[in-house]
C-alpha cells in the first residue's frame, strides 16, 4: 500500500474514507491509535493508504470531490 494523503483533519479523513469506500477502493487509515500516545490532541497526522494499483483512481476521485490539494505529491516519499 502507498500513502495517498497525510492529515490531522479528522473531518477530511472521514470524507476521504467515505469517498474511497463508495468507489470500492481498498484503503486503510494508519496511525489512528497514535492519539493514545499524544494525549488525544490530534496533532499527529493520520495516513490514508491505498493499494498501488488503485492509486490513480483514488487520486482522481479526490480531485473530482474538490480535495485534491490534500493528496500527497507523487514525487515525495
C-alpha positions as CSV (number, residue, x, y, z in Angstrom):
1,X,0.0,0.0,0.0
2,X,1.1,3.5,-0.7
3,X,0.4,6.8,1.0
4,X,-2.4,8.8,-0.6
5,X,-2.5,11.6,1.9
6,X,-1.5,12.6,5.4
7,X,-3.5,14.9,7.7
8,X,-4.6,15.5,11.2
9,X,-8.0,16.8,10.0
10,X,-10.5,14.1,11.3
11,X,-13.3,15.5,9.1
12,X,-11.2,15.2,6.0
13,X,-10.2,11.7,6.8
14,X,-13.9,10.8,7.3
15,X,-14.8,12.4,4.0
16,X,-12.0,10.7,2.1
17,X,-12.8,7.3,3.7
18,X,-16.4,7.7,2.6
19,X,-15.4,8.6,-1.0
20,X,-13.0,5.6,-1.2
21,X,-15.5,3.2,0.3
22,X,-18.2,4.3,-2.2
23,X,-15.8,3.8,-5.0
24,X,-15.0,0.3,-3.7
25,X,-11.3,1.2,-3.3
26,X,-9.4,-0.8,-0.6
27,X,-7.7,1.5,1.8
28,X,-6.6,1.8,5.4
29,X,-6.1,4.7,7.8
30,X,-2.8,4.3,9.6
31,X,-1.7,5.9,12.8
32,X,-5.2,6.3,14.2
33,X,-4.2,4.9,17.6
34,X,-1.4,7.4,18.0
35,X,-3.9,9.6,19.8
36,X,-3.3,7.4,22.9
37,X,0.4,8.3,22.8
38,X,-0.1,12.0,22.0
39,X,-2.8,12.6,24.6
40,X,-5.8,12.9,22.1
41,X,-4.6,16.3,21.0
42,X,-4.9,15.5,17.3
43,X,-1.5,16.9,16.4
44,X,-0.1,13.8,14.9
45,X,-1.2,13.2,11.3
46,X,-3.0,10.1,10.1
47,X,-2.1,8.5,6.8
48,X,-4.6,7.2,4.3
49,X,-3.0,4.3,2.4
50,X,-4.3,2.8,-0.9
51,X,-3.3,-0.2,-2.9
52,X,-0.7,0.9,-5.5
53,X,-2.8,-0.4,-8.4
54,X,-5.8,1.8,-7.3
55,X,-3.8,5.0,-6.6
56,X,-4.6,6.8,-9.9
57,X,-8.3,6.1,-9.4
58,X,-8.2,7.3,-5.8
59,X,-6.4,10.5,-6.8
60,X,-9.0,11.2,-9.5
61,X,-11.9,10.7,-7.1
62,X,-10.4,13.1,-4.5
63,X,-9.6,15.7,-7.2
64,X,-13.2,15.4,-8.5
65,X,-14.5,15.9,-5.0
66,X,-12.5,19.1,-4.5
67,X,-10.0,17.8,-2.0
68,X,-7.1,17.1,-4.5
69,X,-4.9,19.6,-2.6
70,X,-4.7,17.1,0.3
71,X,-3.2,14.4,-2.0
72,X,0.5,13.6,-1.3
73,X,2.7,14.6,-4.2
74,X,3.8,11.6,-6.2
75,X,7.4,12.7,-6.1
76,X,7.7,12.7,-2.3
77,X,8.4,9.6,-0.2
